Amino acid sequence: MDDKRVKVGGKAPVRTRGRGGYGKKKNGAVCMYWLQGRCNRNPCRFVHAAGEVNITPNPTNGRSYTYHRKNPTDSTSNSDSKQKKQKQQQQQSLSLTSGPSGDGTHASHISQQDSHPESHEESSLSTRGSSGDGIANLFMRLAQLDGHNKTVTGIALPSGSDKLYTASGDGDLRVWDCHTGRCVHQGNLGAQIGCLISQGPWLFAGLRNLVKAWNLKTETQYSIDGPVGQVYALEATTEDVLFAGMEDGSIFTWKYDPKTDSFPLITIFKGHTASVLSLQVGCKSLYSGSMDNTIRRWDLDTLTCSQTLLGHSAAVTSLVLSGDGCLLSCSLDQTIKIWACRQDGSMGVFDTHNEEHPILALFGMHDAHDKPILCCSCNDNSVILYELPSFTKRGTIFGKQEVGRIQSGLGGLFFTGDGTGQVAVWKWLTPRTA
């Protein structure tokens, strides 16, 4: 185990984006359709950007993020950025707890999307849907994080931190400062990052044959050995228990010991016959979805498999637990299944929702009215947002490639990461009554 604190060596190159050619703007007026994410004119005679978008944490909660616009003159010019660009060097280890002074001389901007989408493949957004109560519901794209060159495999917002963490399949790990809206750390872990999660002060990254852990409070880094093969899924509890879903179908379980400052192995759950792709903890149980088309329910008191859930005919790609104890699962068989407890305590299929395409990921959040929303990412590069429990469609996001990662923040924000390496920032808007 390596608990040595490692500093970032080298500086990330400046990366800025121009505002694009919108032509002559009419009286400085902001385009109403652009604010709704629906303008398809290029050039447009109205303004499409009012400066850079910054992320600023809510002072009452470290995980609450709000957006503010800066004066455009504060941004680094394109000509300056070209002069300062240099080849990035891979970093075999990365400190995620300290960094540069934040003067902005080597940071990447989180900037407003510069070009109009001409098609769904250029990343567009359907912003209106019916909620059944006569209210027009809106959400819009606020910004994008540029920097990753490969598929985004993780987005994390640690509790109490003012940093956003993103990871990609080529081992690239980036840290974005929420005060300045800039990338303040970038490094390469030297192996494919299969997943990235946070729990309390902890940040975990699943690699091949290894799990990296950082305690952001004590500024300590750990290497957790034991896994064999790629780590595809991670889940952690508030009791500092960590689960890792493996390529061979096993699930490694560790628990942090403050006395030894280490992660001793508790047990290895075995039963799946193919890779574990998703993990969820709730109601004293661990749920695992696998490429063997099954879901297993593990009793965390007896450390045994209490039930195997059968129903999907293809790989189970994602799991979500609802507040009322139901389990939602999705699969490449183009279905979402809702599992509920029977009187005897076992779980069975309560309902099935069908999609037109194989489903890659699910994620639960709430809209501006605190209504439960289920994000459903499909392999046609779309993310469909449904209001639960009715599965009323609220909108659709289209990415350049498949969206594999979705994460939410406070203040109505949510984030998506796609196969091109792009991380987009979205926000639910408070709807206006008709």
C-alpha positions in Angstrom: 0.0 0.0 0.0 1.2 3.5 -0.9 0.0 6.2 1.4 2.5 8.8 0.2 1.1 12.2 -0.7 2.1 13.0 -4.2 2.1 16.5 -5.7 1.2 17.3 -9.2 4.2 17.9 -11.4 4.0 20.1 -14.4 1.4 22.6 -15.5 -1.7 22.0 -17.6 -1.7 24.0 -20.8 -4.0 26.9 -21.2 -7.1 25.9 -23.2 -9.6 28.6 -24.2 -12.4 28.7 -26.6 -13.5 31.5 -28.9 -17.0 32.8 -29.0 -17.5 31.7 -32.6 -18.8 33.7 -35.6 -22.4 34.7 -34.9 -22.1 37.8 -37.2 -23.2 41.2 -36.1 -25.3 41.2 -32.9 -28.5 43.1 -32.8 -28.4 45.8 -30.0 -26.6 43.3 -27.7 -29.9 41.4 -27.1 -29.6 37.8 -25.9 -31.3 35.3 -28.1 -34.5 33.9 -26.4 -34.3 30.6 -28.2 -30.6 30.2 -27.2 -31.6 30.6 -23.6 -34.0 27.7 -24.1 -31.4 25.6 -25.9 -33.4 25.6 -29.1 -31.7 28.1 -31.5 -30.5 26.5 -34.7 -29.4 29.7 -36.6 -25.7 30.1 -37.4 -25.0 32.9 -37.6 -27.7 34.4 -35.4 -28.2 38.2 -35.1 -28.8 38.0 -31.4 -26.2 37.4 -28.7 -25.6 33.7 -27.7 -23.1 34.2 -24.8 -22.8 36.8 -22.1 -19.4 35.7 -20.9 -17.9 32.7 -19.3 -19.8 30.5 -17.0 -18.3 29.9 -13.5 -19.2 27.3 -10.9 -19.4 28.8 -7.4 -20.2 26.6 -4.4 -23.1 27.7 -2.2 -21.5 28.9 1.1 -24.1 26.9 3.0 -23.2 23.6 1.5 -20.0 22.5 -0.2 -21.8 20.5 -2.8 -24.3 23.1 -3.9 -23.1 24.8 -7.1 -24.6 27.9 -8.7 -23.6 29.6 -12.0 -22.6 33.1 -12.5 -21.5 34.9 -15.7 -18.2 36.8 -15.8 -17.3 39.8 -18.0 -15.9 38.4 -21.3 -12.8 40.5 -20.9 -11.7 38.3 -18.0 -11.0 35.3 -20.2 -7.7 34.5 -21.7 -7.6 35.3 -25.4 -7.2 32.6 -28.1 -3.9 34.1 -29.3 -2.4 34.0 -25.8 -3.6 30.4 -25.3 -1.9 29.3 -28.5 1.4 30.7 -27.4 1.2 29.0 -24.0 0.1 25.5 -25.3 2.6 22.7 -24.7 2.6 19.0 -24.9 1.0 17.4 -21.8 3.1 15.0 -19.8 1.7 11.9 -18.3 1.7 11.8 -14.5 1.9 8.3 -13.0 0.6 9.6 -9.6 -1.6 12.6 -8.8 -2.4 14.7 -5.8 -6.0 15.7 -5.7 -5.9 17.8 -2.5 -3.6 20.7 -3.2 -2.5 22.7 -6.2 -1.6 25.9 -7.8 -2.5 29.3 -6.5 -5.4 29.6 -8.9 -4.1 32.6 -10.8 -5.5 31.1 -14.0 -2.2 31.1 -15.9 -2.4 27.3 -16.5 -6.0 26.5 -16.2 -8.7 25.4 -18.7 -11.8 27.5 -18.9 -15.3 26.1 -18.4 -16.8 28.1 -21.3 -20.2 28.5 -22.9 -20.8 26.2 -25.9 -19.5 28.2 -28.9 -21.3 26.7 -31.9 -24.9 26.1 -32.8 -25.8 22.4 -33.2 -27.0 21.7 -36.7 -28.1 18.2 -35.9 -28.6 15.9 -33.0 -25.1 14.5 -33.5 -23.7 18.0 -32.7 -25.2 17.8 -29.2 -28.6 19.4 -29.0 -31.3 19.6 -26.3 -35.1 19.1 -26.2 -36.1 21.5 -23.5 -39.9 21.3 -23.2 -42.1 18.5 -22.0 -45.5 18.0 -20.4 -45.5 17.4 -16.7 -49.3 16.9 -16.5 -49.9 20.0 -14.5 -50.0 22.6 -17.2 -46.5 23.8 -16.5 -43.8 24.1 -19.2 -40.6 22.6 -17.8 -37.3 23.8 -19.0 -33.7 22.7 -18.7 -30.8 24.1 -20.5 -27.1 23.5 -21.3 -24.9 25.9 -19.4 -21.4 24.9 -20.2 -19.0 22.2 -21.3 -15.7 21.0 -19.8 -13.1 20.5 -22.4 -9.9 18.5 -21.9 -10.6 14.8 -22.0 -9.8 13.0 -25.3 -11.4 9.6 -24.5 -14.6 8.3 -23.2 -15.7 9.9 -19.8 -15.8 7.1 -17.3 -16.5 9.0 -14.1 -17.9 12.3 -12.7 -17.7 12.9 -8.9 -18.7 15.7 -6.6 -17.2 15.0 -3.1 -19.1 16.2 -0.1 -17.7 19.3 1.4 -15.3 19.9 -1.5 -15.3 22.8 -3.9 -13.9 20.6 -6.7 -15.4 18.6 -9.5 -13.6 15.5 -10.6 -13.8 13.8 -14.0 -12.0 10.7 -15.4 -11.7 9.2 -18.8 -10.8 5.8 -20.3 -7.2 6.7 -21.1 -6.3 7.2 -17.5 -6.8 11.0 -17.5 -8.0 12.5 -14.2 -9.0 16.1 -14.0 -9.9 18.4 -11.1 -12.1 21.5 -11.8 -12.1 24.4 -9.3 -15.7 25.4 -8.6 -14.7 29.0 -7.6 -12.9 29.9 -10.8 -14.4 27.4 -13.2 -10.9 26.2 -14.3 -9.1 22.9 -14.5 -6.5 23.1 -11.7 -5.1 19.6 -11.8 -4.6 17.1 -14.6 -2.7 13.9 -14.5 -2.6 10.3 -15.8 -2.9 7.3 -13.5 -1.1 5.1 -16.0 -4.0 2.7 -16.6 -7.6 2.7 -17.8 -10.0 4.3 -15.3 -13.1 2.1 -15.3 -15.1 4.2 -12.8 -14.8 7.1 -10.4 -17.0 7.8 -7.3 -17.0 9.8 -4.1 -18.3 9.1 -0.6 -17.9 11.6 2.2 -14.2 12.8 2.1 -13.2 9.9 0.0 -12.6 9.7 -3.8 -12.1 6.3 -5.4 -11.0 5.3 -8.9 -11.2 1.8 -10.3 -8.2 0.8 -12.5 -6.9 -2.5 -13.7 -5.7 -4.7 -10.8 -6.0 -1.7 -8.5 -8.3 0.8 -6.7 -6.9 4.3 -6.0 -8.3 6.1 -3.0 -7.8 9.7 -1.8 -8.9 11.1 1.5 -9.5 14.8 0.6 -9.6 15.8 4.2 -6.3 14.3 5.3 -4.7 14.8 1.9 -3.6 11.2 1.7 -3.5 8.8 -1.2 -3.8 5.0 -1.1 -3.3 2.1 -3.5 -5.7 -0.8 -2.7 -4.3 -4.0 -4.1 -6.1 -7.3 -4.6 -8.3 -7.0 -7.6 -7.4 -9.0 -10.7 -8.6 -7.5 -14.0 -10.4 -4.3 -14.7 -12.6 -2.6 -12.0 -15.8 -1.7 -13.7 -18.0 -0.6 -10.7 -17.4 0.9 -7.3 -19.8 1.6 -4.4 -19.0 2.9 -0.9 -21.0 3.4 2.3 -20.9 6.0 5.0 -19.3 3.4 7.2 -16.2 3.5 5.0 -17.0 0.1 3.4 -15.9 -0.1 -0.3 -17.1 -2.5 -2.9 -15.5 -3.2 -6.3 -17.2 -5.0 -9.2 -14.6 -6.9 -11.2 -14.1 -8.1 -14.7 -14.2 -11.7 -13.7 -17.6 -11.3 -11.9 -16.3 -11.2 -8.3 -17.0 -8.3 -5.9 -14.1 -7.3 -3.5 -15.1 -5.7 -0.2 -12.8 -3.6 2.0 -13.4 -1.5 5.1 -11.1 1.4 6.1 -9.4 0.9 9.5 -8.3 4.2 11.0 -5.9 2.4 13.4 -3.8 1.0 10.7 -4.7 3.7 8.2 -5.4 1.0 5.6 -8.2 -0.9 3.7 -8.1 -4.5 4.9 -10.1 -7.0 2.8 -13.3 -8.2 4.4 -14.6 -10.7 1.8 -15.0 -11.4 -1.9 -18.5 -12.0 -3.1 -18.6 -14.7 -5.9 -21.5 -15.9 -7.9 -21.6 -13.8 -11.2 -20.2 -15.6 -14.2 -19.4 -12.4 -16.1 -18.2 -8.9 -15.4 -20.0 -6.8 -12.8 -21.1 -3.5 -14.3 -23.1 -1.8 -11.6 -23.4 -1.8 -7.8 -25.9 -0.2 -5.4 -26.2 -0.4 -1.6 -29.5 0.0 0.3 -31.7 -1.7 3.0 -28.7 -3.7 4.4 -28.2 -5.2 1.0 -25.7 -4.9 -1.9 -27.2 -5.2 -5.4 -24.9 -6.1 -8.4 -25.8 -6.0 -12.1 -23.7 -8.2 -14.4 -23.1 -9.1 -18.0 -24.4 -12.6 -17.2 -27.9 -11.0 -17.4 -28.6 -11.3 -13.7 -28.9 -9.1 -10.6 -27.7 -10.5 -7.3 -28.8 -9.4 -3.9 -26.1 -9.8 -1.2 -27.0 -9.7 2.5 -24.5 -7.4 4.2 -25.1 -9.1 7.6 -24.4 -12.6 6.6 -22.2 -11.7 3.6 -24.1 -14.2 1.4 -26.2 -14.0 -1.7 -29.8 -13.9 -0.6 -31.4 -13.8 -4.1 -30.6 -13.9 -7.8 -33.0 -11.7 -9.7 -33.9 -13.1 -13.2 -35.8 -11.2 -15.8 -33.4 -9.5 -18.2 -32.3 -11.2 -21.4 -29.0 -9.3 -21.9 -26.3 -7.6 -19.8 -27.6 -5.5 -16.8 -25.8 -2.2 -17.3 -27.0 0.0 -14.4 -28.9 0.0 -11.2 -30.8 2.7 -9.2 -32.4 2.4 -5.8 -35.5 4.6 -5.2 -36.4 6.3 -2.0 -39.3 3.8 -1.4 -37.0 0.8 -1.6 -37.7 -0.2 -5.2 -34.8 -1.2 -7.4 -34.7 0.0 -11.0 -32.5 -1.9 -13.5 -31.7 -1.4 -17.1 -30.2 -3.7 -19.8 -29.0 -4.0 -23.3 -32.3 -5.9 -23.8 -34.0 -2.4 -24.2 -36.0 -2.6 -20.9 -36.1 -0.9 -17.6 -37.4 -3.1 -14.8 -38.8 -2.0 -11.5 -38.3 -4.5 -8.7 -40.2 -4.4 -5.4 -40.3 -6.5 -2.3 -42.9 -9.2 -1.9 -44.6 -10.2 1.4 -42.0 -12.9 1.9 -39.2 -10.4 1.6 -38.0 -11.5 -1.8 -38.0 -9.2 -4.8 -39.9 -9.5 -8.0 -40.6 -7.5 -11.1 -43.3 -4.9 -10.4 -43.3 -3.2 -13.8 -41.3 -3.1 -17.1 -40.7 -0.1 -19.3 -39.6 -0.6 -22.9 -37.2 1.5 -24.9 -36.4 1.5 -28.6 -32.6 1.1 -28.1 -30.3 -0.8 -25.7 -29.9 1.1 -22.4 -26.4 2.0 -21.1 -27.1 3.8 -17.8 -29.7 5.1 -15.4 -29.4 8.0 -13.0 -32.0 9.5 -10.6 -32.4 13.2 -9.7 -35.0 15.8 -8.9 -36.1 18.7 -11.1 -36.7 22.3 -10.0 -40.1 21.3 -8.5 -38.4 18.4 -6.6 -40.2 15.9 -8.8 -38.3 12.6 -9.2 -36.6 12.3 -12.6 -35.0 9.2 -14.1 -32.3 9.8 -16.7 -32.1 6.9 -19.2 -29.0 6.8 -21.5 -29.4 4.7 -24.7 -26.8 3.6 -27.3 -28.3 6.0 -29.9 -26.4 8.8 -28.2 -29.6 10.0 -26.4 -30.5 10.6 -22.7 -34.2 10.6 -22.1 -35.5 12.2 -18.9 -38.6 10.7 -17.4 -40.8 11.9 -14.6 -41.5 9.1 -12.1 -43.5 7.1 -11.4 -45.5 7.7 -14.6 -42.6 7.6 -17.0 -43.8 10.9 -18.5 -41.2 12.1 -20.9 -39.7 15.5 -19.9 -37.0 15.9 -22.6 -34.1 14.4 -24.4 -30.4 15.2 -24.6 -28.5 14.2 -27.6 -24.7 13.8 -27.4 -22.0 13.5 -30.0 -21.5 9.9 -28.9 -22.9 7.6 -26.2 -23.4 9.2 -22.8 -22.0 6.7 -20.2 -21.9 8.9 -17.1 -24.5 11.1 -15.5 -24.1 12.9 -12.1 -26.2 15.5 -10.3 -25.3 18.5 -8.1 -27.3 20.8 -5.9 -29.1 23.8 -7.2 -30.7 22.0 -10.2 -27.4 21.1 -11.9 -26.5 17.9 -13.6 -23.6 16.7 -15.6 -23.2 14.2 -18.5 -20.0 12.7 -20.0 -19.9 11.1 -23.4 -17.7 9.0 -25.7 -15.8 12.0 -27.1 -14.5 13.0 -23.7 -16.9 16.0 -23.4 -18.5 16.8 -20.0 -21.6 19.0 -20.3 -23.2 21.0 -17.6 -27.0 21.3 -17.5 -29.5 23.0 -15.2 -33.1 22.6 -14.5 -34.9 26.0 -14.8 -37.8 27.1 -12.7 -40.7 26.8 -15.0 -43.1 29.6 -15.7 -46.8 29.0 -15.4 -48.7 29.1 -18.6 
